[in-house]
Amino acid sequence: MTGYETRDFDFDLRQGVAETLWTASGWSTAALAPGTVCGVGACYAPPYAAPRARLAVALEADGIPVSDTGAPGMHGTGLLPAGGTWRLHGIERRGTYHRRHEGRLVSLLVRSELTPLHGLPGYVLHIAVRNRSGRTLPLRLLPELTTGPVGEVPLGEWGWMPPEPDTAARDRATLAHGPLTTQLGPADEAHFDLAVLLDGSSPDGTPGQWAADSRALVEQRTAGALERVPRLITDVPGLDAYYRRSLASGLVCLWDNPAFATVPFPATSGIDGGALCAYAWDTGGYAPHTLSLMLGRGVADIVEAMVKADLTDHYAIAPDGSGTGVAYAYSGWSLVMLAHAAACHDGIAPDLVARLHETEERLADRFPAVGELRDYGAQQHLLEMRSAGWEHVVASPNAERAWSLDLLAELAEVSDAPVLAAPLRARAQLIRKAVAEELWDAGAGWFRSRYPDGHSELAYSIQGFDALRAGACTPPMADALLAHLREGAFLAPYGVSSVSAEDRLHYELGDVDWSGGGAYTGETPQLALTLWERDEPRLAWDVLRRVLWMGQHFPYYPQDHYCDRPAAPPSGRRSNVIAGLTGAEAVLLGLAGLRPQADGALDLKPPVWLPGGLELHGLRYRGHEIDLKLAADHCEVAVDGHAIHTGAPAPLRILGEVR
């Protein structure tokens, strides 16, 4: 077998560290009620939002009430959670009740399976109860649905925060089920299906059928999304789990509602109802090649939708394609990165390249020119740090703009777009030169941020390494930057810090993703990828290995995580993020050394050092299937089942250009 199946992404709940887990179908998403065996919390199925919904289920066995509240300690005398499994199409939980009442044993094994529905707004909860009491028990299920207001929120209003329905919204959710009582013989098992529908509808069929249909659809969409993604086999501890969980992070961000601007629609987050919009930065700036493998020609639709929206005033597109939020300085580069990856994997139309060029120019003109550089304004347009620092005229994203102009020039050449490549490359070189000459502080070995009043300061943000990746550094500058990549500064036991812990002005612990004490989830693997691209394989692995723990403890990756302990902020952040795909991107393009080209060629540049052996099976690229085996002293490459290289690792053109 080469590809992945849905079951390959199963996750043992006992290993989880997230406070609340969610499950999504690409149409509906629902949360577990923490600590319970059967409880369900909030549910979203755009346009419907039920943030305060809760389905509680109690039992009555032999006249004895059995609660399921998740109460801690000695107060927890009801149903006790005993584990379970998160799956791409739902969550199974197990619980036990084993107590004596007036000398009579009541012993039950309870299993629940929560399935978010596809094609219907809501979920189905299947409950199975097994009698271990050694005698017949009368059993009754006691479900209680409390939803609060259930709102029908316009798709254009689904932004960063989960939507809050108007308190005047009527409670339209319905609870559907069959018989709830039975006589349960010794060792017998009873089954119940409960469905919660947010639109109050009464569709044909039964809850059990709706759940089965939804699971089948999720399996179908998973197979489609992973058809071109290679299976990883490795002897490196923790790497396989990290890679799989990275792919799962991307899968749970894909939505299939035909009312959305694209199908699939790559939400930045969405599983908790928040950030069910597509940021250009998260979508294109972190894992454009892995996303292109997953979505194929659908990536061009996403680029089209973002070009159509006015990103000069917005950071993302809402599910209906309208713009939301303020302008982000990184949007132009991110769009170009995504389009460039699409060109590598599936080609790109010349008219799209021309419109992309116009969009990049408009985005650049959104921010005032300061010589060859741009003043990107205050934090709301950049990293949203809570201190002054990485603002206004900064190395990143000025350096990324130079990179994007080079990529646009390349796209113009390979697609014959009506865009002149030479002026783009000339401008890119001038921008890089200005970054190095105007912003570099040789004494500090870091970039300064320059304010309109002439003030400048050093903010040791992880974005400095992005300027390195974008080609803005001379060799001495690169050496000085990388000298900061050390323990106690940017490096920590469980990842990297978004701001160096040595930066006493800007480092803080309350804003993990961009201000220190941790990082946005895409940052550590992207830094590792940068180092592999620079032929620094040992340092690259030293960075990536620090986040392998995440593959053991999250079913999908959260927005950000701590770097000094293996955990993520428990609240106030998004529960998932599409930039979780960056882990797979780092494995494919960094550790494995794959180098897709805009003309359709595919090169291999194996690292000169590896932490162990790895194999990639079933990579689909430009209509071909590629298999790769890499070890420290051996490399095998096959195309469509035919070996094209067997021997020592060396740079290799796997496939030639496509015209």
Sequence and secondary structure as in RCSB ss.txt:
>XXXX:A:sequence
MTGYETRDFDFDLRQGVAETLWTASGWSTAALAPGTVCGVGACYAPPYAAPRARLAVALEADGIPVSDTGAPGMH
GTGLLPAGGTWRLHGIERRGTYHRRHEGRLVSLLVRSELTPLHGLPGYVLHIAVRNRSGRTLPLRLLPELTTGPV
GEVPLGEWGWMPPEPDTAARDRATLAHGPLTTQLGPADEAHFDLAVLLDGSSPDGTPGQWAADSRALVEQRTAGA
LERVPRLITDVPGLDAYYRRSLASGLVCLWDNPAFATVPFPATSGIDGGALCAYAWDTGGYAPHTLSLMLGRGVA
DIVEAMVKADLTDHYAIAPDGSGTGVAYAYSGWSLVMLAHAAACHDGIAPDLVARLHETEERLADRFPAVGELRD
YGAQQHLLEMRSAGWEHVVASPNAERAWSLDLLAELAEVSDAPVLAAPLRARAQLIRKAVAEELWDAGAGWFRSR
YPDGHSELAYSIQGFDALRAGACTPPMADALLAHLREGAFLAPYGVSSVSAEDRLHYELGDVDWSGGGAYTGETP
QLALTLWERDEPRLAWDVLRRVLWMGQHFPYYPQDHYCDRPAAPPSGRRSNVIAGLTGAEAVLLGLAGLRPQADG
ALDLKPPVWLPGGLELHGLRYRGHEIDLKLAADHCEVAVDGHAIHTGAPAPLRILGEVR
>XXXX:A:secstr
  S  GGGG EEGGG   SS EEE SS EEEE TT SS EEEEEETTEEETT EEEEEEEETTEEE      GGG
  S EEEEEEEETTEEEEEEEEEEEETTEEEEEEEEEEEEE SSSSEEEEEEEEEE SSS EEEEEEEEEE    
EE  GGG  SS     TTS    EEEE   EEEE TT EEEEEEEEETT    SS HHHHHHHHHHHHHHHHHHH
TTTS EEEE STTHHHHHHHHHHHHHTTEE  TTSSSSSEE SS TTSS  SEEHHHHHSS HHHHHHHHTTHHH
HHHHHHHHS TTS SEE TTS EES   TTHHHHHHHHHHHHHHHH   HHHHHHHHHHHHHHHHTS EETTEE 
  SGGGTT  SSS S SB HHHHHHHHHHHHHHHHHHHHHT SS HHHHHHHHHHHHHHIIIIIEETTTTEEEEE
 TTS EEE  BTTHHHHHHTT   HHHHHHHHTT SBTTTEETTEE SB TT TTT  SS HHHHSSEEETTHHH
HHHHHHHHTT HHHHHHHHGGGTTHHHH SS  SEEESSSS   SSSS S  GGGGHHHHIIIIIIS EEE TTS
 EEE   S  SS EEEEEEEETTEEEEEEEETTEEEEEETTEEEEEES   EEEE    
